[in-house]
C-alpha cells in the first residue's frame, strides 16, 4: 500500500486524485457531478482531477449518463479496462501461480504450475517464477493492460519493508532475498514480497465479498503450516519486525511433541496439514500420490471426511479443537469482529467448525458472545494469497494514482514509487 503523503499542496492534490479514483472504483460508472457529491469537492475541482486521470490512462468516459433525468446528462466515468494492472505471484510448497488483475479487480490472465518446491534451491524456483510472470505480463499487455508492479506471496517470515525471506521452514529457505533475482529478470517492474497469510487477509479485506466487510478480523490460513494475519481498523498489523500472526507456533499443549521452531505442542503439530493427514491414517506422501497438485492432500482429506471416514473426521475434530484453543487467546486479546478461515482450511470447514466453535465458546471472556458468532469461512478459498498479492498492487494505484502515470502522460515513469521493497 502507498505510504502516507506529506501535508503539502502537491500531496493534497494527489490525495484528491485518489479520492476521485476510489469513488469511481467503488460506485462507478459515475458522472462528474456524482463524483463531486461523493467526495465533497466542487464540481470544477473534480472536473480538473478527472481530466488528469483520463489523460493518465486511469479513467475513461462512456458517454452520457442517466438518460431521462432532469437537466443535461453528464458523461459517465469508469475505470480504464486498458489501464494499469497488478501482477500477483505465489510461491507454494507444491505450486507456483501468477495472475494479472485490472483496476476493477478482474483477473485478466493467470497461469499455475505444479512444482515440488520443498527443500528446492531458491534459484531455479525464482527462474521458473520469473518465466511465468513474463508469460502473464505478455498476456495482459495483449489485452491492452499495462503491468505496473509485482507482489509475491511466500509461506514464511518476510522482514518488514524488504524482500528478505527470513525463514520459510516448509520451503526449507532461510535468509533468502528473493527481490534482486526477480528484479534482474524483470527489469523495470517493481517487486514487493509479503507473507502469504498477510496477503490473504488483505484479499479478504478488499475482495472478500462480506456484507458488511469486517474492519477488525483475524485471518487464518494453511498450507503445510498454519498462518494468520490480524487486520485492525482496516489496517494490517505487521509487528515490529513484520512477523505478527505466527499462530501456528502458539503452544496449545505445552507438554506436546517438539516443533521445528524449537517449541513444544505448537498448534501446527495438531492442525497443520501433515499432522492432520497422519492422524487420519494417511502419510503426506501417500495423499500427494493419490491427488497430486495444489491442494491435493487437502482434497483427499475432504473426500474422506465427506464419505464418512471416521478416522478423518476424528482428526479434523482434533484440529478444530486445537485451532479453537489458539484462537480463543487471539480473540480475548484483540476482540476482533470476526475470525475468517481461509486458504486450504476452507474445504475442511464443515468438519473443523463444530469443534473450533465449541472450544471458542468455552474460552471467550465475553459470556454474551457465542463461539458460533465469531467464525466465518472465506469465499476466496486457496486463491486468497494470490489475489491479495495482485490486489496490493492495484490498491497502490488507487491510493496514489499520480505515481502511476501513463508514459504518454505527464512524463513520470510508470511504477510503484517508494514501494520497491
N, C-alpha and C positions, 0 to 999 in steps of 0.2 A: 504494500500500500504506500501511497505517496507520503513523504514527510510533510509535517505541518509547514505552511508558508509563513514568513515573517510579516509583520504588520506594516506594509508599505503600499503605495498606490498601485504599483505593479502587481503586488501579491493580492490586493483586493480584487483587481481585475481578473486575475487567474482564478480566484475563488468564485467569482461571479460566473465565469465561463463554466466552471464545474457545476454550480447550482443549475444553470440552464440545461447542461447536458444530462445531469441526473434527472431533472424533471421530465425531459423527453424520454429518457430511458425507462423511467418508472411508469409514465402515464401516456406516452405518445401513441399515435400521432396527435400533435397539439398545434394550434395556431400560435402566433407570436403573442397575441393578447392573452391566450390561455396560459402560456408560459409565464408571462408577466404577473398574472393573478396568482399563480402558484408560488413563485419565488419572491414576490414582494418588491420587485423592481419596476421602474417606469417602463412603459412600452417602448419609448425611444431608446432607453439603455439596453433593453432586451433585444431590440432590432439590431443594434450595433454588434452585440455579442453573438447573435445568431449569424449575422453576415460573416463574422470571423470564423465561427465553427463550420459554416458551409465552405468557406474558402480553404479551410484546413482539412477538408475531406471527412469531417466527423458527422455532420448533419446533411440531409437533403430535403428539398421542398417537393411535396407531392402534388401541389395544385390546390385549388380552393377547398376549404374545409367546411363542414356543417352546412350543406346546401339547404335552402328553405328557411333559414333563420333571418331575423330582422337585421338589417344593416349589411354592409359589404363584407362578404366572407373573406377570411384571411387564408393564406396558404398553409396547409398542414405540414408540420415538420416531423421527420422521423430520423432515427439513427441510420447512418450510411451503411448499407449492406455490403459495400465495397470499400469500407474504411479500414482502420487498424484491426488487427487480430491478435489475440493472445495465444501463445503456444504453451501447452502444458505437457509434462512428461512424468512418468512414474517408473522408478526402478523397484521392482518387486523381487521377492525371493525366487519366484518361478516365472516371471514375465517382465517384458518392457512394453510400455504403452506411450503413445504420443497423440495429441489431438490439437486442432486449431478451433478457436472459438471467436465468433464475431462479437461486436459490441452489444448485440441484443441477447447474448448468451447462448446462441445456437452453435452446435458443433457442426462445422463445415467440412472437416476432414479428420480422419482418425485411422490409426494403424496399431496393431498389437502383435507381439512376437513372443511365443513360448520360449523361455530361456532359463536354464538352470543356473542362477546367479550365486547361489550359496557357496561360499568359500572359493569363488572365482576371482581372479585378479581384477582390480578395477579397470585397468587399461582397456582390455577387449570389451568389457561391458560398456564403457563410455564411447568407444569407437562404434559399437553397434547402435547405441542410443543416438549418437550424432547422425548416423546414416538415416535412422528413422525420422529424426527431426527434419533433416533436409528434404526427405520424401514428402512429409506432411506440409512443410512450408511451401514446397513447389506446387502441391495440390491446391493449397489455399490461394497462392498467387494466381493460378489458372482460374480460380473462382472470383478474381478481382480483389482479393484481400491483400493487406499489407502487414505481414507479421512484424510486431514491434518489440517482442520480448519473449523469453522462455523462462518458465518456472519449473523446477524439478522437485518431485516428491520422493523422499527416501525413507526407508524404515529404520531410522536411527536418530541419534542425537546430533543436531547441527548447531554449531557455535553461533551465537547471536550476531546478526549483521555480517555474516560471512557465508562462504560456500564450503566450509570445512566440516566434513562428517567426522565428528569426534569419535563416535563409536556406533557401529551398526552390527550388533552381535549375530543377527540372523543372516547377514551377508558375510560375516567374518572380516569386516573392514574396521580399521582403526586409524585415525589421523589421516584421512584421505580428503584432500581438497579437490573436489570434482569440477570446480569452476574453471580453472585455467585451461584444462584439456577441452572442455566443451566450447569455451570462447575461442580457442585457437581453431577448432574445427568448424565453428560457426561465426566467422568474423562479422563484426558489426551488429550482432544480436546480443543484447544484454541478457545475462543469465543470473537467476536467483535460485537458491536452494533452500528447502524447508523440510521439516519433519512431516511424514505422511498424515499423522493424526491432526496436526495443526491445519494442514490444507484441507483435510476432510471436514474439519469444524468450520472453516471459512466457507466451504461449499454449502454446508448446511445453513449458515447464516445468510448467504446471498442467493442460493439456488434451491433451498430445501423444500420450498412449496408449503411451508407451515402457514396456517391461518388462525391467529396471527403468528408472525415469526417471533420466536423467543429471542430476547436480547441477553439473557443470562442462562447459560446451559453448560453442562459437561458433556463432551462428545467422546464416546468410547468406540474404538475400532480394533480390529485384529487382523493379523496375517498369521505368521508363526507366533509372534508375541502379542501382547496386549498394549495398546497405546491409548492415550487420552489427551484431550485438549480442553482448556477452560476458556469460555467466552463470557466476559463480564461487561455489561452495558454496551454490547455490540463490538467490543474490542477483545482481541486475542491476548490472554495473559501468558507472557513468554517467560517471566522469571529473570533473575539477574544474568544468568549465563545462556538463556534460551532453552533451558531444559525442563520447563514446567510441564506437568502432565504425565510423568512416568508412573502411571497407575499400575502397570504390570509388575513393578517391583515394590509395591506396597505389601508388607507381610500380612497375610490373613491367618496363618497358623505358624507362630514363631518356632514351634518345635518341628516343623515340616522339613521336606527334603532341601538340600542345598541347591541354590540357584546359580546360574552362570555369572550373576552380578556379584556374587560373594555372600549374599544374604541367605536366609533360610525361610522356607514357607511362603515365598512370594506368590502373588496372585497368578502369575504366569505358570507356576507349577501345577495349578489346578484348573485354570480356564484358558490357557494357551492352546493353540490348535493341536500341537503334538501331544500335550498332556491329555486332552480330551480323547484324541484318537486311541491312545494307549489304554485309557480307562474303558473305552468301548470295545476293547479286544482287537484293535487293528494296529499294525505298525504303520508309521507315516509312509514308509517306502511301499508297503502293500497298497495303501489307499491311493498313493500317487500313481502306481501302476494301473490300478483299476479305472482311474479317472484322471488322466494327465491334463496338464494345462492350468491356467489361472483359476483358483477357486475349486480345483478338482477334489482336493481332500475334504473340503467343507461339504461339497456336493455329496460325497459318499456318506458322510455323517447324516446329512439332511434326509437322504433317501432311506437310510436305515431307520432313522427315528420315525419318519412318516410311515414306514412299513410296519411299525410296531415293535421294532427290535428293543427289547427291554434293557439290554446292556448299554446300547447307545443312549437310550432315554435316561438311564440312571447316571451315565457320565455327564450328560448335559444338565441334569438337575444339580449335580455336584458343582459343575462350572457356574451355573446360575447362582447358587448359594454363595460361592466364593466371590463372584462379582458383586453380589449384594452386600457382603461384609465390607469389601474395599470401598464401594460407592457410598455406603452409609457414612463413612468418615468424611468423604468429599462433600456430600450433601449437607451434613451437620456443620462442616467448617465454612462452606461458601454460600449455602442457602440459595442454590440456583433455581430457576423456574422449572427447568426440565433436565433430565438425563436422556441423551439421544444415543441409541445403539446404532452404530453404523458399520461400514466396511464388511468384512467377512462374517460378522456376527448377525447380520440381518437375515440370512436364510435360516439361521438357527433360533431365531427369536421365539417361535411358538413353544419351544421346549426349554429355553433359558428363562423366559419371563416369569413363569409362576414362582419358581424358587427364588429368583432375584427379587421380585416384588415382596415376597413373604419375608425375606431377610431384611429388606429395607424397612418394611412396616414395623418389624420388631425393634429396630435400632434407631429410627429417626427421633430426634429430640422434640419435634413438634407433634404432639399427640393428635392434632386435628388434620395431619397430613398423611393420608394412607400411601403406602408404597406404590399402589397401582396407579396413583395420580401423578407420579413423578416421571416414569419412564415412557419414552416414545421411540418408535422404530423409524430410522431414516428411510426416505423414499429413494435415496440416491444409491444405496447399497454399496457394493465394492467399487463403484466408479467415483466415489466421493473424493479421494485424494487427487485423482487425475483432473476432475472437473474443478476442484479447488485451485489446483496449480494454474490452469488456463484462466480461471476467473480472477486470480490475483493480478494477472497482467491487465485484463480488461478493466478491473476496478481501478488500477493505477491510472489508466487513460481517463476514466470518468472523474477521478479525483483531481487530476491536473491535466486537462486537455491541452494546455499550452505546451506541455512537454512532449507532445506527440504530433507536432505539425507535419503536414504533408510536405515532402521535399519541394514540391512546386509552390508551397505556400509562402510563409514569411521568412524562409531561408534558414530555419533552425533544423538541425538533424533530427530524424525520427529516432525514437528510442526512449528508454526509461532513464531520464536524467536523475542522477543522485541515488539510484537504487541498484546500480550494477554491483551487487554484493560480491 
